[in-house]
Amino acid sequence: MKTLKVIGIIIVVLIAIFFLLGLIMPRAYHVERSVSINAPGEIVFGQVQYFKNSSSWSPFNIYDTNMVTTVEGEDGAIGAISKWEGNKDVGSGSQEIIAIDENKRIDFKMVFIEPFESESSTYYELTPENNDAVKVTWGFDGINKFPWNALSVFMNMDKMLGADFERGLNDLKVKCESIASQIDKYGFLINEFDFNGKTYLAKKKTLKFAEMQTFFASNLGAINELIREKGIEMDGYPAGLYYSWDMEKMTTEMAVAIPVKGISESPSPDFELITLEKNKALKIKFYGAYEKIGDAHMAMDAYMKDNNLKQRVPVIEVYVTDPMAEPDTSKWLTKLIYFVD
């Protein structure tokens, strides 16, 4: 009985110490690592923003090469969720994009299900450095609930995760600097991405090159007016859809188009709905006067040839900048999209 009494006292003392440590030890934890990357911020941000890109340099993949991941929502957009399920080393859980400051910072909400339930937050922050380099900071914050925060005496989150963060950032550096090298080769940054599909209210016609400007201007205005009149929701910037480009005949089959939501048929017989399905695609962000965009098209042709990609029509030019609102042509942004197989 005396022995049992002693054991009981020891257990009570240990429990008391455990709860006392819970009162003393901090509940919040923070892990942070940084790396300098010699690549444009746009390249780096694209790697941390899209789940499909981060999977190629994530340091946690080595713990389970058979880990199953799924993405819900539009990858790279606020609200997109990546779920994972793996072995005992990676467990299961999800991360959701909750805030985006383009090319500067992105925040995620982390929900862990196994091996234990908890919530944390993580972020990537980009800071410009000299010589066009970018400092990338990967941060991770969470709360250990009382009294389990007492275990932080034995489990230091910074030491547990720090090495993984460093390895991941170094792999990110290699990936981004490799992508950046293509700018020297092609003259442009060419991104591969998943086109999620869009529906356009459009006017399509085969016409001569000399007629393009008039055709585009008159029909773009008419489509805009129809959208306002019918209260249709726009889903992006005006675009040109190019189905053919015949240099011998100097003709093109093209459509003046505005992406729309919420309609299943054209509100006018003068225009049609064109739906482009999901597809693998290439994208160039071209800045400059439209007359010089041919260089970007040539870069696309070279990239597809080098990577054995087959082009599909239409080619899309998305006209982000309104020339009437921005007189400086160097700031005019046109997004060039090629569908490929």
C-alpha positions in Angstrom: 0.0 0.0 0.0 2.9 2.3 0.8 4.4 1.7 -2.6 1.0 2.5 -4.3 0.8 5.6 -2.3 4.2 6.8 -3.4 3.4 6.0 -7.0 0.1 7.9 -6.7 2.0 10.9 -5.2 4.5 10.8 -8.1 1.7 10.7 -10.7 0.0 13.7 -9.0 3.2 15.6 -8.9 3.9 14.8 -12.6 0.4 15.9 -13.6 0.9 19.1 -11.6 4.2 19.8 -13.3 2.6 19.1 -16.7 -0.2 21.6 -16.0 2.3 24.1 -14.5 4.4 23.9 -17.7 1.3 24.5 -19.7 0.8 27.7 -17.8 4.4 28.8 -18.3 5.3 27.6 -21.8 4.2 29.7 -24.8 1.2 28.5 -26.7 2.0 30.2 -30.0 4.8 28.9 -32.3 6.4 30.4 -35.3 8.7 28.9 -37.9 10.3 30.9 -40.6 13.0 30.4 -43.3 14.1 32.5 -46.2 16.1 32.1 -49.5 17.3 34.5 -52.2 16.2 33.5 -55.7 17.6 34.9 -59.0 14.4 35.0 -60.9 11.6 37.4 -61.6 9.0 37.7 -58.8 6.3 36.6 -61.2 8.0 33.2 -61.7 8.5 32.7 -58.0 4.9 33.7 -57.1 3.5 31.3 -59.7 5.3 28.5 -58.0 4.0 29.2 -54.5 0.5 30.2 -55.7 -0.5 27.1 -57.6 -0.8 23.8 -55.9 0.1 21.9 -59.1 3.4 23.8 -59.2 4.3 23.5 -55.5 4.0 19.7 -55.6 7.3 19.6 -57.6 9.4 21.2 -54.9 7.5 20.6 -51.6 9.9 19.1 -49.1 7.2 16.8 -47.6 6.7 14.6 -50.8 9.8 12.6 -49.9 8.1 11.3 -46.8 5.5 9.6 -48.9 6.0 9.2 -52.7 2.5 7.7 -52.9 0.7 10.5 -51.2 -2.7 11.3 -52.8 -3.5 15.0 -53.3 -6.7 16.6 -54.8 -7.5 20.2 -55.6 -11.0 21.7 -55.1 -11.9 25.0 -56.7 -9.8 27.1 -59.1 -6.2 26.4 -58.5 -4.3 29.5 -57.5 -7.5 31.5 -56.6 -8.8 32.4 -53.1 -10.9 29.6 -51.8 -9.0 26.8 -53.6 -8.3 23.8 -51.4 -5.6 21.2 -51.7 -6.3 18.0 -49.7 -3.7 15.3 -49.0 -3.8 11.8 -47.6 -0.7 9.7 -47.0 1.2 7.5 -44.6 1.9 8.1 -40.9 4.7 10.5 -41.7 2.5 13.0 -43.6 -1.0 12.1 -42.2 -3.9 13.8 -43.8 -5.3 17.3 -44.0 -5.9 20.3 -46.3 -4.7 23.8 -47.1 -6.8 26.6 -48.4 -5.8 29.8 -50.1 -7.3 32.7 -48.0 -5.5 35.8 -49.2 -3.4 36.9 -52.2 -1.4 40.0 -52.8 -0.2 39.4 -56.3 3.6 38.8 -56.6 4.0 39.9 -53.0 2.3 37.5 -50.5 0.0 34.5 -50.3 -1.6 33.1 -47.1 -3.0 29.6 -46.5 -5.2 28.1 -43.8 -3.8 24.6 -42.8 -6.1 22.0 -41.3 -4.5 18.8 -40.0 -6.7 15.7 -39.5 -4.1 13.0 -38.9 -2.1 12.1 -36.9 -3.8 14.7 -34.7 -6.3 17.5 -35.3 -5.1 21.1 -35.4 -5.2 24.3 -37.4 -2.3 26.5 -38.4 -1.5 29.2 -41.0 1.3 29.4 -43.4 2.4 32.1 -45.9 5.0 33.0 -48.6 6.2 36.5 -48.7 8.3 38.0 -51.6 10.7 40.9 -51.2 12.6 42.4 -54.1 16.4 42.5 -53.7 19.2 43.9 -55.8 20.1 42.5 -59.2 16.5 41.4 -59.9 16.7 38.8 -57.2 13.8 38.0 -54.9 13.9 37.1 -51.2 11.2 34.4 -50.4 10.2 33.9 -46.8 8.2 30.8 -45.8 6.4 31.3 -42.5 4.3 28.9 -40.4 2.2 29.9 -37.3 0.1 27.9 -34.9 -1.2 27.5 -31.4 -0.6 24.6 -29.1 -3.7 24.3 -26.9 -3.4 24.2 -23.1 -2.2 22.1 -21.5 -0.6 20.3 -24.5 1.7 23.3 -25.0 3.7 21.9 -22.2 5.1 19.3 -24.7 6.9 22.2 -26.4 9.6 21.6 -23.8 10.5 18.4 -25.7 9.2 19.3 -29.2 10.6 22.4 -30.7 8.6 23.2 -33.8 11.4 25.4 -35.3 13.8 22.5 -35.1 11.2 20.0 -36.3 10.2 21.9 -39.4 13.2 24.2 -40.1 15.2 21.7 -42.1 12.2 20.8 -44.2 11.5 24.4 -45.0 15.2 25.0 -46.0 15.2 22.0 -48.3 11.9 23.1 -49.9 13.1 26.6 -50.4 16.3 25.4 -52.0 14.4 23.2 -54.4 12.1 26.2 -55.1 15.2 28.2 -56.0 16.5 25.6 -58.4 13.1 25.3 -60.1 12.5 29.1 -60.4 16.0 29.8 -61.7 15.7 27.0 -64.3 12.4 28.5 -65.5 13.9 32.0 -65.6 16.6 30.8 -68.0 14.0 30.4 -70.7 13.6 34.2 -70.9 17.2 34.3 -72.3 16.2 31.7 -74.9 12.8 32.8 -76.0 12.7 36.4 -75.0 9.6 35.9 -72.9 8.4 34.0 -69.8 6.2 31.2 -71.0 4.0 29.5 -68.4 2.3 26.2 -68.7 -1.1 26.2 -67.0 -4.5 24.6 -66.9 -7.1 26.6 -68.8 -10.3 26.2 -66.7 -12.8 26.9 -69.6 -14.8 30.0 -70.5 -17.9 31.0 -72.4 -17.7 34.0 -74.7 -20.3 36.2 -76.3 -18.8 36.7 -79.7 -18.9 37.7 -83.3 -17.0 35.3 -85.6 -16.0 35.9 -89.2 -13.3 35.2 -91.9 -11.9 38.5 -93.1 -8.8 40.2 -94.5 -6.1 41.4 -92.3 -6.9 45.0 -93.4 -10.4 44.6 -92.1 -9.5 43.4 -88.6 -9.3 46.7 -86.8 -12.6 48.0 -88.0 -14.3 44.6 -87.4 -12.9 44.4 -83.9 -13.8 48.0 -82.9 -17.4 47.9 -84.1 -18.3 44.5 -82.8 -16.6 45.0 -79.4 -18.7 48.1 -78.8 -21.9 46.3 -79.9 -21.2 43.3 -77.6 -20.5 45.6 -74.7 -23.7 47.5 -75.3 -25.7 44.2 -75.4 -24.1 43.0 -72.2 -25.1 46.2 -70.4 -28.6 46.2 -71.9 -29.3 42.6 -70.9 -27.6 42.8 -67.5 -25.2 40.0 -68.3 -22.2 39.4 -66.0 -18.8 39.6 -67.6 -16.2 37.0 -66.7 -12.9 38.7 -67.8 -11.4 41.1 -70.3 -12.2 41.4 -74.0 -10.4 38.9 -76.2 -9.7 37.9 -79.8 -10.1 34.3 -80.7 -8.0 33.3 -83.7 -8.9 30.1 -85.6 -6.7 30.6 -88.7 -4.0 32.9 -89.9 -3.3 32.7 -93.7 -0.2 34.7 -94.7 -0.6 33.9 -98.4 -4.3 35.0 -98.6 -3.8 37.7 -95.9 -7.0 36.4 -94.2 -7.9 35.2 -90.7 -10.9 33.5 -89.2 -11.4 35.2 -85.9 -13.9 36.2 -83.2 -14.3 39.4 -81.2 -15.3 38.0 -77.8 -16.1 39.0 -74.2 -16.2 36.2 -71.6 -19.6 36.0 -69.8 -21.3 34.1 -67.0 -24.9 32.9 -66.4 -26.3 32.5 -69.9 -26.7 29.4 -72.0 -27.7 31.0 -75.3 -26.9 34.3 -77.2 -29.4 37.1 -76.4 -29.1 38.3 -80.0 -29.1 36.6 -83.4 -26.2 38.9 -84.4 -23.8 37.2 -82.0 -23.0 33.7 -80.8 -21.9 31.9 -77.7 -18.5 30.2 -77.9 -17.5 27.8 -75.1 -13.9 26.8 -74.8 -13.4 23.7 -72.6 -10.7 22.9 -70.1 -7.3 22.3 -71.7 -3.6 22.4 -71.1 -2.3 25.8 -72.2 0.7 28.1 -72.6 0.6 31.7 -71.6 2.8 34.8 -72.3 2.2 38.2 -70.7 3.1 40.6 -73.4 3.7 44.3 -72.6 3.9 46.8 -75.4 2.1 48.1 -78.5 0.0 45.5 -80.3 2.0 45.8 -83.5 5.0 44.1 -81.8 3.0 41.1 -80.4 4.3 39.0 -83.3 7.5 38.4 -81.4 5.5 36.7 -78.6 3.7 34.4 -81.2 7.1 33.4 -82.6 8.3 32.6 -79.1 5.3 30.4 -78.6 6.1 28.5 -81.9 9.7 27.9 -80.8 8.7 26.7 -77.4 6.1 24.3 -78.7 8.6 22.9 -81.2 11.3 22.5 -78.6 8.9 20.7 -76.2 7.1 18.6 -78.9 3.7 20.2 -78.2 0.9 20.2 -80.7 -1.1 23.4 -81.0 -4.9 23.5 -80.9 -7.1 26.4 -82.0 -8.2 29.0 -81.2 -5.3 31.2 -80.1 -6.5 33.7 -77.6 -5.3 37.2 -77.1 -6.7 38.8 -73.9 -6.6 42.6 -74.0 -6.2 43.6 -70.4 -5.2 47.2 -70.8 -7.6 49.8 -72.4 -5.5 51.9 -74.7 -7.9 54.8 -74.3 -7.2 54.8 -70.5 -3.4 54.2 -70.7 -1.4 56.3 -73.2 1.9 54.6 -72.4 2.2 51.7 -74.8 4.9 50.0 -72.7 2.2 49.4 -70.0 -0.3 47.8 -72.4 -0.8 44.2 -71.3 -2.0 41.5 -73.7 -2.2 37.9 -72.4 -1.4 35.4 -75.2 -2.8 31.9 -74.7 -2.1 28.8 -76.8 -3.9 25.5 -76.3 -1.6 22.5 -76.6 -1.6 18.7 -76.4 
